[in-house]
Amino acid sequence: MMEEKKKIREIDVMALVGKVWKEKKLLAGFIGVFAVLGVIVALSTPREYTAETILAPEMSSGGLGLSGNLADMASSFGVELGGKASMDAIYPKIYPDVLGSTDFILSLFDVPVRVKNDSTPRKYHDHLLVDAKSPFWRLPQLWLTLLIRQLTDDGPKAGGKINPFMLSRDDEELVKAIRGSINCMVDKKTSVISISVSDQDPVTCAIMADTLQMRLQKYITEYRTHKARLDLQYYEKLYHQSRDAYHKAQQTYASFADANTDVVLQSLRAKQDELENEMQLKYNIYTQQMARMQTAKAKVQESTPAFTIIQKPTVPNRPSSTPRSLTVLVWIVIGVICDALWILWGRQWWYNRKKKQN
């Protein structure tokens, strides 16, 4: 019974294919029309290029030593150890969130870029507004959206000073577009960071990938060294205060000693000893603060993370978007499917509807 059902099913399929193939002219017509549509869509869709950079950050152990490595190994198996939580508030897993944050993206608006066929520098914000192209089927939507905004928009306008707390609609759309063009992936086992940027111009995407790499390094470095830099500022302030106090005490002692060189009065000698002791006390504080300041400087250097650039961004020569030939092929397949649907079901349905209307 199973073999008979399978045989009947195969015969039905072959009969349907034969019915479609029988009307070759109609099939050729569908294929021709959809091939032309595919060519139009392929030529109208802007090409996109993607540049990628790969870097590996230095992992801070936070004084955990071997336990930090064990926590990393445990996290790769889905187990989170409590000791690892105290290592860093900004760790590799949330780097994509950092790159996708609104404040970080707004800082990219003023990045100077250039396009392949024009070496004139321009801001990334202006490049997206002026150089970026849209497919023709989106133009009516863009014109209608622009018209509605001009008639109804009472909010902040683009082009002025950007307020992160209250973005204009145009700036908000740009932020979404940039966020969609940035891709950041972090390997859970090795913590290797891969950053890629897509753009319609190959030079621009390479520049932005390099910029994102440097901005992320700067962001992480500032976070990691924030406490150490605050401590350094505090100890530098104490150092300068103690140095000034020592120099003042030294000057007072020298002036008094010069004015009372050959004195024999015990009271004057006692005063001179007092000034000398005070100067020595100020000197001891001064040297202590100098040592603390040097230690704080070393702490800043120790807290500064190191990054290894595994792959620098390069200008791509080939687009990363869907190949135009594949786009045309997909439309041809759609045409074949539409032809089969019309011959097998659509045409009969259309005739039945016409009969009911008549």
C-alpha positions in Angstrom: 0.0 0.0 0.0 2.8 2.4 0.9 4.5 1.8 -2.5 1.3 2.4 -4.4 0.6 5.7 -2.5 4.2 6.8 -3.2 3.8 5.9 -6.9 0.5 7.8 -7.2 2.1 10.8 -5.5 5.0 10.8 -7.9 2.7 10.5 -10.9 0.6 13.5 -9.7 3.7 15.6 -9.3 5.0 14.7 -12.8 1.6 15.4 -14.2 1.6 18.9 -12.6 5.1 19.6 -13.9 4.1 18.4 -17.4 1.0 20.7 -17.3 3.2 23.7 -16.5 5.8 22.7 -19.1 3.2 22.2 -21.7 2.6 26.0 -21.9 6.1 27.0 -22.6 5.2 30.4 -24.1 3.4 31.5 -20.9 6.3 30.2 -18.8 8.8 32.1 -21.0 6.7 35.2 -20.6 6.7 35.0 -16.8 10.4 34.3 -16.8 11.1 37.3 -19.1 9.0 39.7 -17.1 10.3 38.7 -13.7 13.9 38.6 -15.1 13.5 42.3 -16.2 12.1 43.1 -12.7 15.0 41.4 -11.1 17.5 43.3 -13.2 15.8 46.6 -12.3 15.8 45.7 -8.6 19.4 44.6 -8.7 20.6 47.7 -10.5 18.6 50.0 -8.2 19.7 48.5 -5.0 22.8 50.3 -3.7 25.8 48.0 -3.1 27.2 47.7 0.4 30.8 47.1 1.5 32.0 45.7 4.8 35.3 46.3 6.6 36.3 44.2 9.6 38.8 44.6 12.4 39.7 42.0 15.0 41.4 42.7 18.4 42.0 40.9 21.6 41.8 42.9 24.9 43.9 42.1 28.0 41.7 40.5 30.6 42.1 42.0 34.1 42.2 39.4 36.8 41.3 41.9 39.5 43.7 40.2 41.9 42.0 36.8 41.6 44.9 35.1 40.0 44.1 31.5 39.2 40.4 31.9 40.3 39.9 34.5 37.5 41.0 31.9 34.9 38.7 29.3 36.5 35.8 31.8 36.3 36.5 32.3 32.6 36.6 28.5 32.0 33.4 28.1 34.0 31.6 30.8 32.0 32.4 29.0 28.7 30.3 26.1 30.1 27.4 28.4 31.2 28.4 28.5 34.8 28.9 31.9 36.4 31.2 32.1 39.5 30.5 34.8 42.0 34.2 35.9 42.2 34.2 37.0 38.5 31.5 39.6 39.1 33.9 41.8 41.0 36.5 41.9 38.2 35.0 44.5 35.9 31.7 46.2 35.3 32.5 46.5 31.6 33.7 43.2 30.3 33.9 41.9 26.7 30.3 40.4 26.7 28.8 43.9 26.8 31.1 45.6 24.3 28.4 45.3 21.6 26.0 47.2 23.9 28.7 49.9 24.4 29.1 50.3 20.6 25.3 50.3 20.1 24.6 52.9 22.8 23.1 56.2 21.7 25.9 58.3 23.3 28.6 56.3 21.6 26.9 56.5 18.2 26.3 60.3 18.5 30.1 60.7 19.1 30.6 59.2 15.6 28.7 62.0 13.8 31.7 64.3 13.6 34.2 61.6 12.5 35.9 62.9 9.3 35.5 60.4 6.4 36.0 60.4 2.6 34.6 58.4 -0.2 36.5 56.4 -2.9 36.0 58.8 -5.8 36.3 62.0 -3.8 39.1 62.8 -1.4 37.4 65.8 0.1 36.9 65.2 3.8 33.4 65.4 5.3 31.7 64.4 8.5 30.2 61.0 8.8 26.8 62.6 9.6 26.9 64.6 6.3 28.1 61.5 4.4 25.0 59.5 5.4 22.7 62.4 4.5 24.3 63.4 1.2 26.2 60.4 -0.2 23.9 57.6 0.8 21.6 56.4 -2.0 18.2 54.8 -1.6 16.4 52.4 -4.0 13.8 54.0 -6.2 10.9 52.2 -4.6 11.7 54.0 -1.3 11.7 57.5 -2.8 7.9 58.0 -2.5 8.0 56.9 1.1 10.9 59.3 1.9 9.2 62.2 0.1 6.0 61.6 1.9 7.7 61.2 5.3 9.6 64.5 4.7 6.4 66.3 3.8 4.6 65.1 6.9 7.5 66.1 9.1 7.6 69.6 7.6 3.9 70.0 8.3 3.7 68.5 11.7 7.1 68.3 13.3 7.5 70.8 16.2 10.4 69.1 17.9 14.1 69.8 17.6 15.5 70.2 14.1 18.5 68.5 12.7 21.5 70.5 11.8 21.9 72.4 15.1 23.6 71.3 18.3 22.7 67.7 19.0 21.0 67.1 22.3 21.3 63.5 23.3 18.3 63.9 25.7 16.0 65.1 22.9 17.0 64.0 19.4 15.4 65.2 16.3 13.6 62.6 14.2 16.3 62.8 11.5 19.1 62.3 14.0 17.2 59.4 15.6 16.8 57.8 12.2 20.6 58.2 11.6 21.4 56.7 15.0 19.2 53.7 14.0 20.9 53.4 10.6 24.4 53.5 12.1 23.5 51.0 14.8 22.3 48.7 12.1 25.5 49.1 10.1 27.7 48.2 13.1 28.3 44.6 14.1 30.3 43.6 17.1 30.9 40.0 18.0 32.8 38.7 21.1 34.0 35.1 21.3 32.9 33.8 24.6 35.9 31.5 25.0 38.8 33.7 23.8 37.2 37.2 24.3 38.4 38.1 20.8 36.4 41.1 19.5 35.3 41.3 15.9 34.1 44.7 14.7 32.6 45.2 11.3 31.0 48.3 9.6 28.9 48.3 6.5 28.6 51.3 4.2 27.8 52.0 0.5 31.4 53.3 0.1 34.4 51.0 0.7 36.7 53.7 2.0 34.2 55.0 4.5 33.5 51.6 6.0 37.2 51.0 6.5 37.7 54.4 8.1 34.7 53.8 10.5 35.9 50.3 11.4 39.3 51.8 12.3 37.6 54.6 14.3 35.4 52.2 16.2 38.4 50.1 17.1 40.2 53.1 18.5 37.1 54.6 20.2 36.4 51.3 21.9 40.0 51.0 23.1 39.8 54.6 24.5 36.5 53.9 26.2 37.7 50.8 27.9 41.0 52.4 28.9 39.2 55.4 30.4 36.9 53.1 32.3 39.7 50.8 33.6 41.9 53.7 34.7 39.2 56.0 36.0 39.7 55.3 39.7 43.5 55.3 39.4 43.5 58.6 37.6 41.3 60.2 40.3 43.7 58.9 42.9 46.6 60.3 40.9 45.0 63.7 40.7 44.4 63.7 44.5 48.0 62.7 45.3 49.4 65.3 42.8 47.3 67.9 44.7 48.8 66.8 48.0 52.3 66.7 46.5 52.1 70.3 45.3 50.7 71.4 48.6 53.4 69.7 50.6 56.1 71.0 48.2 54.9 74.6 48.6 54.7 74.1 52.4 58.3 72.7 52.5 59.7 75.6 50.4 57.9 78.1 52.6 59.3 76.5 55.8 62.8 76.3 54.2 62.7 80.0 53.3 61.6 81.0 56.8 64.3 78.9 58.4 67.0 80.3 56.0 66.0 83.9 56.6 66.0 83.4 60.3 69.3 81.6 60.3 71.0 84.3 58.1 69.7 87.1 60.4 70.9 85.4 63.6 74.2 83.9 62.6 76.3 84.9 65.7 73.7 85.0 68.3 74.2 83.6 71.8 70.8 84.0 73.2 69.3 80.7 74.1 65.8 81.8 73.1 66.9 82.6 69.6 68.7 79.2 69.3 65.5 77.5 70.5 63.5 79.4 67.9 66.0 78.4 65.2 65.8 74.7 66.3 62.0 74.9 66.2 62.1 76.3 62.6 64.6 73.6 61.6 62.4 70.9 63.0 59.4 72.3 61.3 61.3 72.4 58.0 62.4 68.8 58.5 58.8 67.7 59.2 57.6 69.5 56.0 60.4 67.8 54.1 59.4 64.4 55.4 55.7 65.0 54.4 56.9 66.3 51.0 59.0 63.1 50.3 56.1 60.9 51.4 53.7 62.6 49.0 56.2 62.4 46.2 56.5 58.6 46.8 52.7 58.3 46.8 52.4 60.3 43.6 54.9 58.0 41.9 53.0 55.0 43.1 49.7 56.4 41.8 51.4 57.0 38.4 52.5 53.4 38.3 49.0 52.3 39.3 47.6 54.2 36.3 50.0 52.4 34.0 49.2 49.1 35.6 45.5 49.6 35.1 45.8 50.6 31.5 44.7 47.6 29.4 46.7 46.4 26.4 45.1 45.5 23.1 46.5 43.2 20.4 45.3 44.1 16.9 44.9 40.8 15.2 43.5 42.2 11.9 43.5 45.8 10.9 40.6 47.1 8.7 41.3 47.3 5.0 39.3 48.8 2.1 37.2 46.0 0.7 37.3 45.5 -3.1 34.2 43.4 -3.4 30.7 44.3 -2.1 29.3 42.3 0.8 25.7 42.8 -0.2 23.7 40.2 -2.2 25.2 39.7 -5.7 23.1 41.1 -8.5 23.1 37.8 -10.4 21.6 36.1 -7.3 19.0 38.8 -7.1 18.0 38.2 -10.8 18.0 34.4 -10.2 15.7 34.8 -7.2 13.2 36.9 -9.3 13.3 34.3 -12.1 12.5 31.5 -9.6 9.6 33.7 -8.3 8.4 34.1 -11.9 8.4 30.3 -12.4 6.5 29.8 -9.1 3.9 32.5 -10.2 3.5 30.8 -13.6 2.9 27.4 -12.0 0.4 28.9 -9.5 -1.5 30.7 -12.3 -1.7 27.6 -14.6 -2.6 25.1 -11.9 -5.0 27.1 -9.7 -5.1 30.8 -10.5 -6.5 30.7 -14.0 -9.3 28.3 -13.1 -10.2 30.5 -10.1 -10.3 33.5 -12.3 -12.6 31.8 -14.9 -14.9 30.6 -12.1 -15.1 34.1 -10.7 -15.9 35.6 -14.1 -18.7 33.0 -14.6 -20.3 33.9 -11.3 -20.2 37.7 -12.2 -21.8 37.1 -15.6 
